């Protein structure tokens, strides 16, 4: 089965998807700053991105296998 239609649709929403992920990083950075006002923002941002990547990896592994 072709992935053309799915890829086309994803491209139409890619900017919004990236903005949503950026918003997640900002959300959790703000939460971290509430708990630790003197937080190292660049380090905290990298740690949050790593946590999001790990969550995405777990979600991907849980997806049903796609028929290629």
CHARMM internal coordinates of N, CA and C (Angstrom, degrees):
IC EDIT
DIST 1 N 1 CA 1.4606
DIST 1 CA 1 C 1.5283
ANGL 1 N 1 CA 1 C 109.19
DIST 1 C 2 N 1.2947
ANGL 1 CA 1 C 2 N 116.71
DIHE 1 N 1 CA 1 C 2 N 137.33
DIST 2 N 2 CA 1.4601
ANGL 1 C 2 N 2 CA 122.57
DIHE 1 CA 1 C 2 N 2 CA -178.59
DIST 2 CA 2 C 1.5294
ANGL 2 N 2 CA 2 C 110.75
DIHE 1 C 2 N 2 CA 2 C -74.78
DIST 2 C 3 N 1.3206
ANGL 2 CA 2 C 3 N 115.48
DIHE 2 N 2 CA 2 C 3 N 147.37
DIST 3 N 3 CA 1.4590
ANGL 2 C 3 N 3 CA 121.01
DIHE 2 CA 2 C 3 N 3 CA 177.11
DIST 3 CA 3 C 1.5165
ANGL 3 N 3 CA 3 C 111.19
DIHE 2 C 3 N 3 CA 3 C -101.78
DIST 3 C 4 N 1.3288
ANGL 3 CA 3 C 4 N 117.64
DIHE 3 N 3 CA 3 C 4 N 6.90
DIST 4 N 4 CA 1.4607
ANGL 3 C 4 N 4 CA 121.96
DIHE 3 CA 3 C 4 N 4 CA -175.06
DIST 4 CA 4 C 1.5100
ANGL 4 N 4 CA 4 C 114.11
DIHE 3 C 4 N 4 CA 4 C -55.40
DIST 4 C 5 N 1.3101
ANGL 4 CA 4 C 5 N 116.78
DIHE 4 N 4 CA 4 C 5 N -48.94
DIST 5 N 5 CA 1.4553
ANGL 4 C 5 N 5 CA 120.65
DIHE 4 CA 4 C 5 N 5 CA -177.99
DIST 5 CA 5 C 1.5275
ANGL 5 N 5 CA 5 C 111.40
DIHE 4 C 5 N 5 CA 5 C -65.09
DIST 5 C 6 N 1.3210
ANGL 5 CA 5 C 6 N 116.15
DIHE 5 N 5 CA 5 C 6 N -42.00
DIST 6 N 6 CA 1.4696
ANGL 5 C 6 N 6 CA 120.39
DIHE 5 CA 5 C 6 N 6 CA 179.67
DIST 6 CA 6 C 1.5295
ANGL 6 N 6 CA 6 C 110.86
DIHE 5 C 6 N 6 CA 6 C -64.43
DIST 6 C 7 N 1.3226
ANGL 6 CA 6 C 7 N 116.17
DIHE 6 N 6 CA 6 C 7 N -43.40
DIST 7 N 7 CA 1.4703
ANGL 6 C 7 N 7 CA 119.94
DIHE 6 CA 6 C 7 N 7 CA 179.08
DIST 7 CA 7 C 1.5225
ANGL 7 N 7 CA 7 C 111.54
DIHE 6 C 7 N 7 CA 7 C -65.69
DIST 7 C 8 N 1.3197
ANGL 7 CA 7 C 8 N 116.45
DIHE 7 N 7 CA 7 C 8 N -40.46
DIST 8 N 8 CA 1.4639
ANGL 7 C 8 N 8 CA 120.80
DIHE 7 CA 7 C 8 N 8 CA 177.67
DIST 8 CA 8 C 1.5239
ANGL 8 N 8 CA 8 C 110.10
DIHE 7 C 8 N 8 CA 8 C -59.65
DIST 8 C 9 N 1.3168
ANGL 8 CA 8 C 9 N 116.39
DIHE 8 N 8 CA 8 C 9 N -45.68
DIST 9 N 9 CA 1.4670
ANGL 8 C 9 N 9 CA 121.01
DIHE 8 CA 8 C 9 N 9 CA -179.25
DIST 9 CA 9 C 1.5265
ANGL 9 N 9 CA 9 C 110.67
DIHE 8 C 9 N 9 CA 9 C -65.47
DIST 9 C 10 N 1.3249
ANGL 9 CA 9 C 10 N 116.73
DIHE 9 N 9 CA 9 C 10 N -41.60
DIST 10 N 10 CA 1.4626
ANGL 9 C 10 N 10 CA 119.97
DIHE 9 CA 9 C 10 N 10 CA 178.32
DIST 10 CA 10 C 1.5198
ANGL 10 N 10 CA 10 C 110.88
DIHE 9 C 10 N 10 CA 10 C -61.05
DIST 10 C 11 N 1.3286
ANGL 10 CA 10 C 11 N 117.54
DIHE 10 N 10 CA 10 C 11 N -43.84
DIST 11 N 11 CA 1.4671
ANGL 10 C 11 N 11 CA 121.10
DIHE 10 CA 10 C 11 N 11 CA 179.67
DIST 11 CA 11 C 1.5236
ANGL 11 N 11 CA 11 C 111.27
DIHE 10 C 11 N 11 CA 11 C -58.50
DIST 11 C 12 N 1.3212
ANGL 11 CA 11 C 12 N 116.97
DIHE 11 N 11 CA 11 C 12 N -34.75
DIST 12 N 12 CA 1.4582
ANGL 11 C 12 N 12 CA 121.02
DIHE 11 CA 11 C 12 N 12 CA 179.91
DIST 12 CA 12 C 1.5250
ANGL 12 N 12 CA 12 C 111.85
DIHE 11 C 12 N 12 CA 12 C -65.46
DIST 12 C 13 N 1.3281
ANGL 12 CA 12 C 13 N 116.50
DIHE 12 N 12 CA 12 C 13 N -21.09
DIST 13 N 13 CA 1.4720
ANGL 12 C 13 N 13 CA 120.60
DIHE 12 CA 12 C 13 N 13 CA -176.70
DIST 13 CA 13 C 1.5275
ANGL 13 N 13 CA 13 C 113.20
DIHE 12 C 13 N 13 CA 13 C -117.95
DIST 13 C 14 N 1.3149
ANGL 13 CA 13 C 14 N 118.14
DIHE 13 N 13 CA 13 C 14 N 6.67
DIST 14 N 14 CA 1.4675
ANGL 13 C 14 N 14 CA 121.28
DIHE 13 CA 13 C 14 N 14 CA -174.53
DIST 14 CA 14 C 1.5325
ANGL 14 N 14 CA 14 C 112.53
DIHE 13 C 14 N 14 CA 14 C -59.14
DIST 14 C 15 N 1.3240
ANGL 14 CA 14 C 15 N 117.79
DIHE 14 N 14 CA 14 C 15 N -45.01
DIST 15 N 15 CA 1.4701
ANGL 14 C 15 N 15 CA 120.02
DIHE 14 CA 14 C 15 N 15 CA -179.01
DIST 15 CA 15 C 1.5253
ANGL 15 N 15 CA 15 C 110.83
DIHE 14 C 15 N 15 CA 15 C -61.32
DIST 15 C 16 N 1.3319
ANGL 15 CA 15 C 16 N 117.46
DIHE 15 N 15 CA 15 C 16 N -41.65
DIST 16 N 16 CA 1.4565
ANGL 15 C 16 N 16 CA 120.41
DIHE 15 CA 15 C 16 N 16 CA 178.99
DIST 16 CA 16 C 1.5168
ANGL 16 N 16 CA 16 C 111.20
DIHE 15 C 16 N 16 CA 16 C -66.75
DIST 16 C 17 N 1.3190
ANGL 16 CA 16 C 17 N 116.62
DIHE 16 N 16 CA 16 C 17 N -39.10
DIST 17 N 17 CA 1.4604
ANGL 16 C 17 N 17 CA 120.91
DIHE 16 CA 16 C 17 N 17 CA 177.77
DIST 17 CA 17 C 1.5336
ANGL 17 N 17 CA 17 C 110.27
DIHE 16 C 17 N 17 CA 17 C -60.24
DIST 17 C 18 N 1.3272
ANGL 17 CA 17 C 18 N 116.59
DIHE 17 N 17 CA 17 C 18 N -46.73
DIST 18 N 18 CA 1.4652
ANGL 17 C 18 N 18 CA 120.13
DIHE 17 CA 17 C 18 N 18 CA 178.97
DIST 18 CA 18 C 1.5221
ANGL 18 N 18 CA 18 C 111.55
DIHE 17 C 18 N 18 CA 18 C -63.95
DIST 18 C 19 N 1.3351
ANGL 18 CA 18 C 19 N 116.91
DIHE 18 N 18 CA 18 C 19 N -39.19
DIST 19 N 19 CA 1.4672
ANGL 18 C 19 N 19 CA 120.36
DIHE 18 CA 18 C 19 N 19 CA 177.37
DIST 19 CA 19 C 1.5258
ANGL 19 N 19 CA 19 C 110.74
DIHE 18 C 19 N 19 CA 19 C -64.14
DIST 19 C 20 N 1.3251
ANGL 19 CA 19 C 20 N 117.43
DIHE 19 N 19 CA 19 C 20 N -38.48
DIST 20 N 20 CA 1.4632
ANGL 19 C 20 N 20 CA 120.74
DIHE 19 CA 19 C 20 N 20 CA 178.31
DIST 20 CA 20 C 1.5244
ANGL 20 N 20 CA 20 C 111.44
DIHE 19 C 20 N 20 CA 20 C -64.73
DIST 20 C 21 N 1.3344
ANGL 20 CA 20 C 21 N 116.76
DIHE 20 N 20 CA 20 C 21 N -42.14
DIST 21 N 21 CA 1.4666
ANGL 20 C 21 N 21 CA 120.11
DIHE 20 CA 20 C 21 N 21 CA 178.80
DIST 21 CA 21 C 1.5271
ANGL 21 N 21 CA 21 C 109.61
DIHE 20 C 21 N 21 CA 21 C -65.94
DIST 21 C 22 N 1.3286
ANGL 21 CA 21 C 22 N 117.03
DIHE 21 N 21 CA 21 C 22 N -42.54
DIST 22 N 22 CA 1.4691
ANGL 21 C 22 N 22 CA 120.68
DIHE 21 CA 21 C 22 N 22 CA 176.95
DIST 22 CA 22 C 1.5281
ANGL 22 N 22 CA 22 C 109.81
DIHE 21 C 22 N 22 CA 22 C -58.57
DIST 22 C 23 N 1.3348
ANGL 22 CA 22 C 23 N 116.23
DIHE 22 N 22 CA 22 C 23 N -39.64
DIST 23 N 23 CA 1.4620
ANGL 22 C 23 N 23 CA 120.94
DIHE 22 CA 22 C 23 N 23 CA 177.73
DIST 23 CA 23 C 1.5204
ANGL 23 N 23 CA 23 C 112.16
DIHE 22 C 23 N 23 CA 23 C -63.20
DIST 23 C 24 N 1.3394
ANGL 23 CA 23 C 24 N 116.79
DIHE 23 N 23 CA 23 C 24 N -36.89
DIST 24 N 24 CA 1.4690
ANGL 23 C 24 N 24 CA 120.03
DIHE 23 CA 23 C 24 N 24 CA 176.23
DIST 24 CA 24 C 1.5276
ANGL 24 N 24 CA 24 C 111.21
DIHE 23 C 24 N 24 CA 24 C -63.04
DIST 24 C 25 N 1.3264
ANGL 24 CA 24 C 25 N 116.20
DIHE 24 N 24 CA 24 C 25 N -43.35
DIST 25 N 25 CA 1.4666
ANGL 24 C 25 N 25 CA 119.94
DIHE 24 CA 24 C 25 N 25 CA 178.45
DIST 25 CA 25 C 1.5260
ANGL 25 N 25 CA 25 C 109.58
DIHE 24 C 25 N 25 CA 25 C -61.28
DIST 25 C 26 N 1.3170
ANGL 25 CA 25 C 26 N 117.14
DIHE 25 N 25 CA 25 C 26 N -46.85
DIST 26 N 26 CA 1.4717
ANGL 25 C 26 N 26 CA 121.00
DIHE 25 CA 25 C 26 N 26 CA 179.39
DIST 26 CA 26 C 1.5250
ANGL 26 N 26 CA 26 C 111.38
DIHE 25 C 26 N 26 CA 26 C -62.52
DIST 26 C 27 N 1.3310
ANGL 26 CA 26 C 27 N 117.23
DIHE 26 N 26 CA 26 C 27 N -39.82
DIST 27 N 27 CA 1.4686
ANGL 26 C 27 N 27 CA 121.44
DIHE 26 CA 26 C 27 N 27 CA 179.36
DIST 27 CA 27 C 1.5254
ANGL 27 N 27 CA 27 C 110.88
DIHE 26 C 27 N 27 CA 27 C -60.00
DIST 27 C 28 N 1.3481
ANGL 27 CA 27 C 28 N 116.42
DIHE 27 N 27 CA 27 C 28 N -50.14
DIST 28 N 28 CA 1.4546
ANGL 27 C 28 N 28 CA 119.71
DIHE 27 CA 27 C 28 N 28 CA -176.70
DIST 28 CA 28 C 1.5293
ANGL 28 N 28 CA 28 C 112.10
DIHE 27 C 28 N 28 CA 28 C -74.56
DIST 28 C 29 N 1.3264
ANGL 28 CA 28 C 29 N 117.61
DIHE 28 N 28 CA 28 C 29 N -26.35
DIST 29 N 29 CA 1.4596
ANGL 28 C 29 N 29 CA 120.03
DIHE 28 CA 28 C 29 N 29 CA 173.34
DIST 29 CA 29 C 1.5268
ANGL 29 N 29 CA 29 C 109.51
DIHE 28 C 29 N 29 CA 29 C -66.65
DIST 29 C 30 N 1.3208
ANGL 29 CA 29 C 30 N 117.18
DIHE 29 N 29 CA 29 C 30 N -43.03
DIST 30 N 30 CA 1.4663
ANGL 29 C 30 N 30 CA 120.66
DIHE 29 CA 29 C 30 N 30 CA 178.10
DIST 30 CA 30 C 1.5229
ANGL 30 N 30 CA 30 C 110.92
DIHE 29 C 30 N 30 CA 30 C -61.92
DIST 30 C 31 N 1.3255
ANGL 30 CA 30 C 31 N 117.11
DIHE 30 N 30 CA 30 C 31 N -42.20
DIST 31 N 31 CA 1.4688
ANGL 30 C 31 N 31 CA 120.71
DIHE 30 CA 30 C 31 N 31 CA 178.31
DIST 31 CA 31 C 1.5234
ANGL 31 N 31 CA 31 C 109.73
DIHE 30 C 31 N 31 CA 31 C -61.68
DIST 31 C 32 N 1.3434
ANGL 31 CA 31 C 32 N 116.64
DIHE 31 N 31 CA 31 C 32 N -43.11
DIST 32 N 32 CA 1.4638
ANGL 31 C 32 N 32 CA 120.78
DIHE 31 CA 31 C 32 N 32 CA 179.05
DIST 32 CA 32 C 1.5247
ANGL 32 N 32 CA 32 C 110.91
DIHE 31 C 32 N 32 CA 32 C -61.77
DIST 32 C 33 N 1.3297
ANGL 32 CA 32 C 33 N 116.39
DIHE 32 N 32 CA 32 C 33 N -39.40
DIST 33 N 33 CA 1.4679
ANGL 32 C 33 N 33 CA 120.37
DIHE 32 CA 32 C 33 N 33 CA -179.25
DIST 33 CA 33 C 1.5237
ANGL 33 N 33 CA 33 C 111.68
DIHE 32 C 33 N 33 CA 33 C -67.80
DIST 33 C 34 N 1.3304
ANGL 33 CA 33 C 34 N 117.60
DIHE 33 N 33 CA 33 C 34 N -28.70
DIST 34 N 34 CA 1.4557
ANGL 33 C 34 N 34 CA 119.73
DIHE 33 CA 33 C 34 N 34 CA 176.24
DIST 34 CA 34 C 1.5246
ANGL 34 N 34 CA 34 C 109.46
DIHE 33 C 34 N 34 CA 34 C -65.64
DIST 34 C 35 N 1.3245
ANGL 34 CA 34 C 35 N 116.35
DIHE 34 N 34 CA 34 C 35 N -40.02
DIST 35 N 35 CA 1.4579
ANGL 34 C 35 N 35 CA 121.43
DIHE 34 CA 34 C 35 N 35 CA -177.99
DIST 35 CA 35 C 1.5208
ANGL 35 N 35 CA 35 C 112.09
DIHE 34 C 35 N 35 CA 35 C -79.04
DIST 35 C 36 N 1.3355
ANGL 35 CA 35 C 36 N 117.33
DIHE 35 N 35 CA 35 C 36 N -36.01
DIST 36 N 36 CA 1.4684
ANGL 35 C 36 N 36 CA 122.54
DIHE 35 CA 35 C 36 N 36 CA -176.72
DIST 36 CA 36 C 1.5303
ANGL 36 N 36 CA 36 C 107.88
DIHE 35 C 36 N 36 CA 36 C -135.12
DIST 36 C 37 N 1.3494
ANGL 36 CA 36 C 37 N 117.71
DIHE 36 N 36 CA 36 C 37 N 88.22
DIST 37 N 37 CA 1.4682
ANGL 36 C 37 N 37 CA 120.56
DIHE 36 CA 36 C 37 N 37 CA -175.22
DIST 37 CA 37 C 1.5370
ANGL 37 N 37 CA 37 C 114.11
DIHE 36 C 37 N 37 CA 37 C -57.75
DIST 37 C 38 N 1.3215
ANGL 37 CA 37 C 38 N 118.69
DIHE 37 N 37 CA 37 C 38 N -30.92
DIST 38 N 38 CA 1.4676
ANGL 37 C 38 N 38 CA 121.07
DIHE 37 CA 37 C 38 N 38 CA -177.36
DIST 38 CA 38 C 1.5304
ANGL 38 N 38 CA 38 C 112.15
DIHE 37 C 38 N 38 CA 38 C -92.91
DIST 38 C 39 N 1.3053
ANGL 38 CA 38 C 39 N 117.41
DIHE 38 N 38 CA 38 C 39 N 24.84
DIST 39 N 39 CA 1.4658
ANGL 38 C 39 N 39 CA 123.17
DIHE 38 CA 38 C 39 N 39 CA -175.78
DIST 39 CA 39 C 1.5376
ANGL 39 N 39 CA 39 C 111.38
DIHE 38 C 39 N 39 CA 39 C -60.61
DIST 39 C 40 N 1.3089
ANGL 39 CA 39 C 40 N 115.83
DIHE 39 N 39 CA 39 C 40 N 147.16
DIST 40 N 40 CA 1.4632
ANGL 39 C 40 N 40 CA 123.21
DIHE 39 CA 39 C 40 N 40 CA 174.08
DIST 40 CA 40 C 1.5324
ANGL 40 N 40 CA 40 C 106.44
DIHE 39 C 40 N 40 CA 40 C -80.63
DIST 40 C 41 N 1.3371
ANGL 40 CA 40 C 41 N 116.67
DIHE 40 N 40 CA 40 C 41 N 98.59
DIST 41 N 41 CA 1.4668
ANGL 40 C 41 N 41 CA 121.01
DIHE 40 CA 40 C 41 N 41 CA -173.19
DIST 41 CA 41 C 1.5301
ANGL 41 N 41 CA 41 C 113.86
DIHE 40 C 41 N 41 CA 41 C -59.11
DIST 41 C 42 N 1.3393
ANGL 41 CA 41 C 42 N 119.51
DIHE 41 N 41 CA 41 C 42 N -46.13
DIST 42 N 42 CA 1.4740
ANGL 41 C 42 N 42 CA 117.98
DIHE 41 CA 41 C 42 N 42 CA 179.42
DIST 42 CA 42 C 1.5300
ANGL 42 N 42 CA 42 C 112.31
DIHE 41 C 42 N 42 CA 42 C -60.33
DIST 42 C 43 N 1.3207
ANGL 42 CA 42 C 43 N 116.79
DIHE 42 N 42 CA 42 C 43 N -42.35
DIST 43 N 43 CA 1.4645
ANGL 42 C 43 N 43 CA 120.09
DIHE 42 CA 42 C 43 N 43 CA 178.54
DIST 43 CA 43 C 1.5262
ANGL 43 N 43 CA 43 C 110.38
DIHE 42 C 43 N 43 CA 43 C -65.55
DIST 43 C 44 N 1.3186
ANGL 43 CA 43 C 44 N 116.69
DIHE 43 N 43 CA 43 C 44 N -45.87
DIST 44 N 44 CA 1.4665
ANGL 43 C 44 N 44 CA 120.33
DIHE 43 CA 43 C 44 N 44 CA -179.85
DIST 44 CA 44 C 1.5261
ANGL 44 N 44 CA 44 C 110.62
DIHE 43 C 44 N 44 CA 44 C -60.73
DIST 44 C 45 N 1.3224
ANGL 44 CA 44 C 45 N 117.21
DIHE 44 N 44 CA 44 C 45 N -41.12
DIST 45 N 45 CA 1.4620
ANGL 44 C 45 N 45 CA 120.43
DIHE 44 CA 44 C 45 N 45 CA 178.60
DIST 45 CA 45 C 1.5184
ANGL 45 N 45 CA 45 C 111.26
DIHE 44 C 45 N 45 CA 45 C -62.08
DIST 45 C 46 N 1.3386
ANGL 45 CA 45 C 46 N 117.31
DIHE 45 N 45 CA 45 C 46 N -43.39
DIST 46 N 46 CA 1.4657
ANGL 45 C 46 N 46 CA 120.34
DIHE 45 CA 45 C 46 N 46 CA 178.46
DIST 46 CA 46 C 1.5215
ANGL 46 N 46 CA 46 C 111.03
DIHE 45 C 46 N 46 CA 46 C -63.35
DIST 46 C 47 N 1.3314
ANGL 46 CA 46 C 47 N 117.25
DIHE 46 N 46 CA 46 C 47 N -40.46
DIST 47 N 47 CA 1.4644
ANGL 46 C 47 N 47 CA 120.58
DIHE 46 CA 46 C 47 N 47 CA 178.66
DIST 47 CA 47 C 1.5315
ANGL 47 N 47 CA 47 C 111.17
DIHE 46 C 47 N 47 CA 47 C -65.21
DIST 47 C 48 N 1.3204
ANGL 47 CA 47 C 48 N 116.48
DIHE 47 N 47 CA 47 C 48 N -38.54
DIST 48 N 48 CA 1.4612
ANGL 47 C 48 N 48 CA 120.44
DIHE 47 CA 47 C 48 N 48 CA 178.74
DIST 48 CA 48 C 1.5256
ANGL 48 N 48 CA 48 C 109.96
DIHE 47 C 48 N 48 CA 48 C -66.47
DIST 48 C 49 N 1.3326
ANGL 48 CA 48 C 49 N 117.68
DIHE 48 N 48 CA 48 C 49 N -43.66
DIST 49 N 49 CA 1.4606
ANGL 48 C 49 N 49 CA 121.03
DIHE 48 CA 48 C 49 N 49 CA 177.90
DIST 49 CA 49 C 1.5273
ANGL 49 N 49 CA 49 C 109.86
DIHE 48 C 49 N 49 CA 49 C -60.48
DIST 49 C 50 N 1.3277
ANGL 49 CA 49 C 50 N 117.13
DIHE 49 N 49 CA 49 C 50 N -41.42
DIST 50 N 50 CA 1.4683
ANGL 49 C 50 N 50 CA 120.59
DIHE 49 CA 49 C 50 N 50 CA 177.92
DIST 50 CA 50 C 1.5254
ANGL 50 N 50 CA 50 C 110.65
DIHE 49 C 50 N 50 CA 50 C -62.08
DIST 50 C 51 N 1.3176
ANGL 50 CA 50 C 51 N 117.48
DIHE 50 N 50 CA 50 C 51 N -42.51
DIST 51 N 51 CA 1.4674
ANGL 50 C 51 N 51 CA 121.10
DIHE 50 CA 50 C 51 N 51 CA 179.26
DIST 51 CA 51 C 1.5296
ANGL 51 N 51 CA 51 C 110.81
DIHE 50 C 51 N 51 CA 51 C -64.64
DIST 51 C 52 N 1.3314
ANGL 51 CA 51 C 52 N 117.33
DIHE 51 N 51 CA 51 C 52 N -39.75
DIST 52 N 52 CA 1.4605
ANGL 51 C 52 N 52 CA 120.79
DIHE 51 CA 51 C 52 N 52 CA 177.58
DIST 52 CA 52 C 1.5273
ANGL 52 N 52 CA 52 C 109.85
DIHE 51 C 52 N 52 CA 52 C -64.94
DIST 52 C 53 N 1.3395
ANGL 52 CA 52 C 53 N 117.22
DIHE 52 N 52 CA 52 C 53 N -42.88
DIST 53 N 53 CA 1.4654
ANGL 52 C 53 N 53 CA 121.10
DIHE 52 CA 52 C 53 N 53 CA 178.66
DIST 53 CA 53 C 1.5350
ANGL 53 N 53 CA 53 C 110.43
DIHE 52 C 53 N 53 CA 53 C -60.89
DIST 53 C 54 N 1.3314
ANGL 53 CA 53 C 54 N 116.95
DIHE 53 N 53 CA 53 C 54 N -42.11
DIST 54 N 54 CA 1.4630
ANGL 53 C 54 N 54 CA 120.24
DIHE 53 CA 53 C 54 N 54 CA 178.57
DIST 54 CA 54 C 1.5267
ANGL 54 N 54 CA 54 C 110.85
DIHE 53 C 54 N 54 CA 54 C -64.32
DIST 54 C 55 N 1.3201
ANGL 54 CA 54 C 55 N 116.55
DIHE 54 N 54 CA 54 C 55 N -40.40
DIST 55 N 55 CA 1.4679
ANGL 54 C 55 N 55 CA 120.17
DIHE 54 CA 54 C 55 N 55 CA 177.93
DIST 55 CA 55 C 1.5263
ANGL 55 N 55 CA 55 C 110.46
DIHE 54 C 55 N 55 CA 55 C -63.80
DIST 55 C 56 N 1.3306
ANGL 55 CA 55 C 56 N 116.69
DIHE 55 N 55 CA 55 C 56 N -41.22
DIST 56 N 56 CA 1.4666
ANGL 55 C 56 N 56 CA 120.37
DIHE 55 CA 55 C 56 N 56 CA 177.54
DIST 56 CA 56 C 1.5207
ANGL 56 N 56 CA 56 C 111.16
DIHE 55 C 56 N 56 CA 56 C -64.07
DIST 56 C 57 N 1.3264
ANGL 56 CA 56 C 57 N 117.18
DIHE 56 N 56 CA 56 C 57 N -40.03
DIST 57 N 57 CA 1.4663
ANGL 56 C 57 N 57 CA 120.45
DIHE 56 CA 56 C 57 N 57 CA 177.72
DIST 57 CA 57 C 1.5288
ANGL 57 N 57 CA 57 C 110.77
DIHE 56 C 57 N 57 CA 57 C -60.93
DIST 57 C 58 N 1.3406
ANGL 57 CA 57 C 58 N 116.78
DIHE 57 N 57 CA 57 C 58 N -43.20
DIST 58 N 58 CA 1.4655
ANGL 57 C 58 N 58 CA 120.11
DIHE 57 CA 57 C 58 N 58 CA 178.43
DIST 58 CA 58 C 1.5233
ANGL 58 N 58 CA 58 C 111.01
DIHE 57 C 58 N 58 CA 58 C -64.33
DIST 58 C 59 N 1.3238
ANGL 58 CA 58 C 59 N 116.41
DIHE 58 N 58 CA 58 C 59 N -41.83
DIST 59 N 59 CA 1.4655
ANGL 58 C 59 N 59 CA 120.06
DIHE 58 CA 58 C 59 N 59 CA 177.86
DIST 59 CA 59 C 1.5238
ANGL 59 N 59 CA 59 C 110.91
DIHE 58 C 59 N 59 CA 59 C -62.75
DIST 59 C 60 N 1.3295
ANGL 59 CA 59 C 60 N 116.80
DIHE 59 N 59 CA 59 C 60 N -41.99
DIST 60 N 60 CA 1.4556
ANGL 59 C 60 N 60 CA 120.44
DIHE 59 CA 59 C 60 N 60 CA -179.90
DIST 60 CA 60 C 1.5294
ANGL 60 N 60 CA 60 C 111.30
DIHE 59 C 60 N 60 CA 60 C -63.04
DIST 60 C 61 N 1.3220
ANGL 60 CA 60 C 61 N 116.07
DIHE 60 N 60 CA 60 C 61 N -42.17
DIST 61 N 61 CA 1.4803
ANGL 60 C 61 N 61 CA 119.88
DIHE 60 CA 60 C 61 N 61 CA 179.53
DIST 61 CA 61 C 1.5208
ANGL 61 N 61 CA 61 C 111.42
DIHE 60 C 61 N 61 CA 61 C -64.72
DIST 61 C 62 N 1.3268
ANGL 61 CA 61 C 62 N 117.03
DIHE 61 N 61 CA 61 C 62 N -27.61
DIST 62 N 62 CA 1.4610
ANGL 61 C 62 N 62 CA 120.95
DIHE 61 CA 61 C 62 N 62 CA -178.47
DIST 62 CA 62 C 1.5348
ANGL 62 N 62 CA 62 C 113.13
DIHE 61 C 62 N 62 CA 62 C -83.52
DIST 62 C 63 N 1.3367
ANGL 62 CA 62 C 63 N 116.79
DIHE 62 N 62 CA 62 C 63 N -10.42
DIST 63 N 63 CA 1.4691
ANGL 62 C 63 N 63 CA 119.57
DIHE 62 CA 62 C 63 N 63 CA 179.59
DIST 63 CA 63 C 1.5113
ANGL 63 N 63 CA 63 C 110.56
DIHE 62 C 63 N 63 CA 63 C -68.66
DIST 63 C 64 N 1.3244
ANGL 63 CA 63 C 64 N 116.37
DIHE 63 N 63 CA 63 C 64 N 147.78
DIST 64 N 64 CA 1.4686
ANGL 63 C 64 N 64 CA 118.10
DIHE 63 CA 63 C 64 N 64 CA 174.08
DIST 64 CA 64 C 1.5223
ANGL 64 N 64 CA 64 C 109.01
DIHE 63 C 64 N 64 CA 64 C -66.24
DIST 64 C 65 N 1.3232
ANGL 64 CA 64 C 65 N 116.73
DIHE 64 N 64 CA 64 C 65 N 148.27
DIST 65 N 65 CA 1.4646
ANGL 64 C 65 N 65 CA 121.11
DIHE 64 CA 64 C 65 N 65 CA 179.15
DIST 65 CA 65 C 1.5241
ANGL 65 N 65 CA 65 C 109.54
DIHE 64 C 65 N 65 CA 65 C -61.10
DIST 65 C 66 N 1.3301
ANGL 65 CA 65 C 66 N 115.57
DIHE 65 N 65 CA 65 C 66 N 134.22
DIST 66 N 66 CA 1.4643
ANGL 65 C 66 N 66 CA 120.81
DIHE 65 CA 65 C 66 N 66 CA 177.96
DIST 66 CA 66 C 1.5216
ANGL 66 N 66 CA 66 C 108.79
DIHE 65 C 66 N 66 CA 66 C -85.32
DIST 66 C 67 N 1.2888
ANGL 66 CA 66 C 67 N 115.58
DIHE 66 N 66 CA 66 C 67 N 145.41
DIST 67 N 67 CA 1.4643
ANGL 66 C 67 N 67 CA 120.54
DIHE 66 CA 66 C 67 N 67 CA 175.54
DIST 67 CA 67 C 1.5189
ANGL 67 N 67 CA 67 C 108.56
DIHE 66 C 67 N 67 CA 67 C -84.62
DIST 67 C 68 N 1.3158
ANGL 67 CA 67 C 68 N 117.23
DIHE 67 N 67 CA 67 C 68 N 117.29
DIST 68 N 68 CA 1.4676
ANGL 67 C 68 N 68 CA 120.59
DIHE 67 CA 67 C 68 N 68 CA -177.68
DIST 68 CA 68 C 1.5086
ANGL 68 N 68 CA 68 C 111.75
DIHE 67 C 68 N 68 CA 68 C -82.14
END
COOR INIT
IC SEED 1 N 1 CA 1 C
IC BUILD
